[in-house]
Amino acid sequence: MTATLRRGVLLMATMLVTLLLGSIPANADDGGLHSDYAGVQAALAAHADLADAAEALAKGLADGVWAGPDTLGEKGKKAFDAARKAIKKIQDVDPDHDAIAALIAILSSLVDGEMIAAPSGSDLSKATEKLGKADQKLAEGKPEKAAKELGKAWKEARKAAEKYSAPTLLTLASGASGGSYSEYTVEFIHVSGDMSFIVSGTNAAGTQGYTGKGNEGFIFSPQFSANDSFHGADLMWNGMQGMQLHVSCSDAFPGGYGAKSDPDIFSEWLVNKITITKVKDGVVDKTCNLNGVGIDIPPPGNE
């Protein structure tokens, strides 16, 4: 289900929930999807022929299932399981009941929220695959099975977020520094070509540039923003946004972008020139000068 379609379905579901509630007092505990979910359950409970569906759906409101108005907790999968069982019982009474569409829209929005909340860089391919299967089941007129696939999509999105490993700035014991590492000085140029600045760093153990990989180094500047790195705002040090650079002398940063690292394709700051010094066993092994954008920028006052 596309994001646009899901937004349309959610709008429809909101109207349906309002219609379903009728004269039943609105649930005013927190608003949001939790309130909509509880509202559908209350509407079902008001009809004797749908009492079994209401009882099934109530299990999706148990302690630990919801973490907030629009988010689920550790037991969040129960909200999908309860809705799936409720949909089956509703279908036994009225296959076209509005509560079915309302529940599907609420579940879809819960999945969307989980995917949006996942850190940038999370692998959401499995969650997206399950969403596609949910769409297929809906198209086949099988909302109960669509609810099951939505539950799987939510679970996969949460797993992807938990598996994502944000870059960690490692600080080792002082005695661990030295050995083999890289030092790098980078001249960055703004995409407008109107501004530039120079910043230096090192990935020696015990420094803020250390990544644990000899050919990768962090570099930080107050000039950078989250758009400049594929790590986004996850890569911060001392209040400054960072980039992760490939510093092996093999990445020439064609066009100013990193072929194997940052700058990200959305970055406003590009590598103009970079000097990399490789240190091996505490001794300078080699130095390389690479051109990215490759523009000669005159020193200040000599324009």
C-alpha positions in Angstrom: 0.0 0.0 0.0 1.5 3.3 -1.0 1.9 6.0 1.6 -0.6 8.2 -0.3 -3.1 5.4 -0.4 -2.6 4.6 3.3 -3.1 8.3 4.2 -6.4 8.2 2.3 -7.5 5.0 3.9 -6.6 6.5 7.4 -8.8 9.5 6.7 -11.6 7.3 5.7 -11.0 5.2 8.8 -11.2 8.3 11.0 -14.6 9.1 9.6 -15.7 5.5 10.0 -14.6 5.4 13.6 -16.7 8.5 14.2 -19.7 6.9 12.6 -19.2 3.7 14.5 -19.1 5.4 17.8 -22.5 7.0 17.3 -23.8 8.0 20.7 -21.0 6.2 22.6 -18.9 8.7 24.5 -15.6 9.3 22.7 -12.5 7.8 24.2 -10.6 10.8 25.6 -7.7 9.1 27.2 -4.9 10.0 24.8 -6.1 10.6 21.3 -4.3 9.1 18.3 -4.4 5.6 17.0 -4.8 4.1 20.5 -8.0 6.1 20.9 -9.2 5.1 17.5 -8.5 1.4 18.2 -10.3 1.7 21.6 -13.1 3.5 19.9 -13.7 0.7 17.4 -13.7 -1.8 20.2 -16.3 0.2 22.1 -18.5 0.5 19.1 -18.4 -3.2 18.5 -19.2 -3.9 22.2 -22.4 -1.8 21.8 -23.8 -4.4 19.4 -24.8 -7.8 20.8 -24.1 -9.6 17.5 -20.5 -8.2 17.5 -19.8 -8.9 21.2 -17.3 -11.7 20.3 -15.4 -9.4 18.0 -15.3 -6.7 20.7 -13.9 -9.3 23.2 -11.2 -10.4 20.8 -10.2 -6.8 20.0 -10.0 -5.9 23.7 -6.9 -8.1 24.0 -5.1 -5.5 21.8 -5.7 -2.9 24.5 -4.0 -4.9 27.3 -1.2 -3.6 29.4 2.2 -3.5 27.6 0.6 -3.5 24.1 0.7 0.3 23.6 3.6 2.6 24.4 1.9 5.9 23.4 -1.0 7.4 21.5 0.4 6.3 18.1 3.0 3.7 19.1 3.1 0.1 20.3 5.2 -1.3 23.1 7.1 -4.6 23.5 3.9 -6.6 23.3 2.7 -4.6 20.3 2.2 -7.6 18.0 -0.9 -8.4 20.1 -2.7 -5.4 18.7 -2.4 -7.0 15.2 -3.3 -10.5 16.4 -6.3 -9.2 18.3 -7.5 -7.1 15.3 -7.0 -10.1 12.9 -9.2 -12.3 15.2 -11.8 -9.5 15.6 -11.9 -9.0 11.8 -12.7 -12.7 11.3 -15.5 -12.5 13.8 -16.9 -9.4 12.2 -16.8 -11.0 8.8 -18.9 -13.9 10.1 -21.6 -11.4 10.9 -21.2 -8.7 8.2 -18.4 -9.0 5.7 -18.8 -5.4 4.7 -18.9 -3.9 8.1 -17.1 -0.5 8.3 -15.1 -1.6 11.4 -13.0 -3.9 9.1 -11.7 -1.0 7.0 -11.2 1.1 10.1 -9.0 -1.5 11.7 -7.0 -2.2 8.6 -6.3 1.6 8.3 -5.2 1.8 12.0 -2.9 -1.2 11.6 -1.4 0.3 8.4 -0.7 3.6 10.2 1.0 1.7 13.0 3.3 0.1 10.5 4.0 3.4 8.7 4.9 5.0 12.1 7.3 2.2 13.0 9.0 2.4 9.6 9.3 6.2 9.8 10.7 6.0 13.3 13.4 3.5 12.3 16.9 5.1 12.2 18.2 6.3 8.9 20.1 3.4 7.3 17.8 0.6 8.7 17.1 -2.2 6.3 13.3 -2.1 5.9 13.2 -4.3 2.8 11.5 -7.2 4.7 8.9 -4.8 6.2 8.2 -3.4 2.8 7.8 -6.9 1.4 5.2 -7.7 4.0 3.4 -4.5 3.3 3.2 -5.6 -0.4 1.7 -8.9 0.7 -0.9 -7.1 2.8 -1.9 -5.0 -0.2 -2.3 -8.2 -2.2 -4.5 -9.8 0.4 -6.7 -6.7 0.6 -7.0 -6.7 -3.2 -8.1 -10.3 -2.9 -10.8 -9.4 -0.4 -9.0 -11.1 2.5 -8.7 -8.4 5.2 -8.1 -11.0 8.0 -4.9 -12.2 6.2 -4.0 -8.6 5.3 -4.0 -7.8 9.1 -1.7 -10.8 9.6 0.8 -9.5 7.0 0.6 -6.0 8.5 1.5 -7.6 11.9 4.5 -9.2 10.2 5.5 -5.9 8.6 5.4 -4.1 12.0 7.5 -6.8 13.5 10.1 -6.6 10.7 10.3 -2.8 11.0 10.9 -3.1 14.7 13.6 -5.8 14.2 15.3 -3.6 11.5 15.5 -0.7 13.9 16.9 -2.9 16.7 19.5 -4.4 14.4 20.6 -1.0 13.1 24.0 -0.2 14.6 24.6 3.5 14.9 28.2 4.6 14.5 29.9 4.6 17.9 32.8 6.9 18.7 35.2 4.6 20.4 37.8 5.9 22.9 40.4 3.3 23.8 43.0 3.3 26.6 45.7 5.9 26.0 48.3 3.1 25.7 46.4 1.8 22.6 47.1 4.9 20.4 49.9 4.9 17.9 50.7 2.0 15.6 49.0 2.2 12.2 46.5 4.9 11.4 45.7 7.7 9.0 45.9 11.5 9.3 43.8 13.6 6.8 43.3 17.2 5.9 40.3 18.0 3.9 39.3 21.1 2.0 35.6 21.2 1.7 33.7 23.4 -0.8 30.1 24.3 -0.7 27.9 23.1 -3.6 27.3 26.8 -4.5 31.1 27.2 -4.9 31.0 30.3 -2.8 32.4 29.0 0.5 35.1 26.6 1.6 36.9 25.6 4.8 39.7 23.2 5.9 39.4 20.6 8.6 41.9 17.9 9.8 41.4 14.6 11.6 42.9 11.3 12.5 41.6 7.8 13.0 44.3 6.9 15.5 43.0 4.8 18.4 41.9 7.0 21.3 40.8 9.9 19.1 37.3 11.0 18.1 38.1 10.0 14.5 38.6 6.4 15.4 36.3 3.9 13.6 38.1 0.6 14.2 38.9 0.4 10.5 42.3 1.6 9.2 40.8 3.0 6.0 37.8 4.7 7.6 37.9 7.9 9.7 35.3 10.2 11.3 35.7 14.0 10.8 33.6 16.6 12.5 32.8 20.3 11.9 30.1 22.8 13.0 29.7 23.5 9.3 28.1 20.1 8.7 24.5 19.2 9.0 22.7 15.8 9.2 22.2 15.9 5.4 25.9 15.7 4.8 26.3 12.2 6.1 24.6 8.9 5.3 24.6 8.4 9.1 22.6 11.5 9.6 22.2 12.9 13.1 23.4 9.6 14.6 27.0 10.7 14.0 27.7 13.6 16.4 30.6 14.5 18.6 30.9 17.4 21.0 27.9 19.0 19.4 29.2 18.8 15.9 27.9 16.7 13.0 30.3 14.2 11.5 31.1 12.6 8.2 32.7 9.2 7.7 35.5 9.3 5.1 37.3 6.6 3.3 40.9 7.4 3.8 42.9 4.8 1.9 44.2 6.9 -1.0 42.0 4.8 -3.4 38.8 6.9 -3.1 39.4 10.1 -5.2 35.9 11.5 -4.2 34.8 12.0 -7.8 32.8 15.2 -8.1 33.4 15.8 -4.4 31.2 12.8 -3.3 32.5 9.7 -1.6 32.6 6.6 -3.8 32.9 4.4 -0.6 31.8 6.8 2.1 30.6 10.4 2.8 29.9 13.0 1.6 26.3 11.8 1.1 24.7 12.6 -2.3 22.5 15.1 -0.5 25.5 16.9 1.1 25.9 20.6 0.7 29.7 20.2 1.4 31.9 18.4 -1.1 35.5 17.2 -0.9 37.5 19.7 -2.9 40.9 18.3 -2.1 42.2 15.9 0.5 45.7 15.0 1.8 46.0 11.6 3.5 49.1 10.5 5.4 49.3 6.8 6.2 51.2 5.9 9.3 52.5 2.3 9.7 54.0 1.1 13.0 54.4 4.7 14.1 56.3 5.7 11.0 54.9 7.7 8.0 54.4 5.1 5.2 53.1 7.3 2.4 51.2 10.5 1.6 48.7 11.1 -1.1 46.9 14.1 -2.4 43.6 13.6 -4.1 41.3 15.9 -6.0 37.5 15.7 -5.6 36.0 18.8 -7.1 39.6 19.9 -7.7 39.2 23.7 -7.7 42.1 25.9 -6.8 40.9 28.2 -4.1 43.1 31.2 -3.3 44.0 31.9 0.3 41.9 34.6 2.0 43.0 38.1 1.0 44.4 36.8 -2.3 41.3 36.5 -4.3 
